[in-house]
Amino acid sequence: MTSPMTSPKKPSFLLPTHRQSASLQCPDCTHSQYGTSASQRCTSHEHSHEHRFYPSYWLHLRSQCTLKTVGSVAQTGIKAIPAVCLAVMLNLLDAMSYGIIVFPASSTYVPDSAVQSGISMFFASTIISQLIFTCGGSAFKGAVGSMMIEVMPFLHIMCETIVKEMSGSSTHDITATIMTSYAMSTLLTGIVFLILGIFKLGSLIQFFPRHILIGCIGGIGLFLIFTGIEVTSDIKQEFTLSYLYRIFELSAFKLWGTSLAIALLLKTIQQHVNYNLLIPIFYTCVPIVFYTITFAMGLSIETLRAEHWLFDLPNSSEMPYWTYFTYFDFGVVNWRAVACKSISCDF
């Protein structure tokens, strides 16, 4: 029989690089053993004594908790403040743009609170993902949790297919089905990414022809251009000649043309200026310049909203942020539309 002093075979679940840190060590001597027992009798000395074994990594951690270490951690945190501010600013900017286009802007079946609900959905998903990344759910340092803009075309396709499938149904039923489709497609996407990560299948992307990937990215960019024009000018997207005439009218062109000019200006500045805080400084200056010009011209907020320079949000300031949860109603969901139409779009 193996005596308590004999080191038993090292458990297989301890990786080679972690065996020393996973061992149990006596704080009163150099004796250590592998195992999970926290209290055993040590007989390695002339006089045996009863003591408690402690994992050596806790002893190592206790020895490293010095003022120098604490100061180093604090210094690292202070240096990360600009990056954190940049991430917060980008998410605040994305919240408005993403929240507005979560639901198709020209659709009549979405509720009046769709814009606020879209923004709330963005913030909720961003906070949850950021907490998961921060608590060790990401292998990348400084990972930023945010919504994927690449899914927007597929969300709109889901909406269109569900509306066609549920033609004649009430707005409440359609909205409940759309929200259920959004939730299920999000879960499926997360499961697929998790499987890819567990089995290390990310390298499969190299088997896709390059021109196909470029085409997919270009298609998403084209979708964002049309959606941006639709949101800013309030002109429904149509692949007709009259649509081109309408978006190039002065009343519409000045809206989306200004946005395009700002984007091109930022791209030009980035080619000549290499500074980490360039983007937040640029986006901070844009509203300052905008309101300086408009107030100098004597334009009121109501006039700017009427001419679509500002988003005309519904008058529902007391709406709670969890309003989008009220859209869920599993009793009226068209599961055939969810399974056959929307989920197939996700894959």
Buried (B, 14 or more C-beta within 10 A) or exposed (E): EEEBEEEEEEEEEBEEEEEBBBBBBBEEEEBBBBBEEEEBEBEBEEEEEEBEBBBBBEBEEEEEEEEEEEEEEEEEEEEEEEEEEBBEBBBEBBBBBBBBBBBBBEBEBBBEBBBBBBBBBBBBBBEEBBEEBEEEEBEEEEBBBBBEBEBBBBBBBBBBBBBEBBEEBEEEBBBBBBBBBBEBBBEEBEEEEEEBEEEEEEEEEEEEEEEEEEEEEEEBEEBBEBBBBBBBBEBEBBEEEEBEEBBEEEEBBBBBBEBBEBEEEBEEEEEEEEEEEEBBEBBEEEEEEBEEEBEEEEBEEEEBEEEBBBEEBEEEEEBEEEBBEBBEBEEBBBEEBBEEBBBEBBE
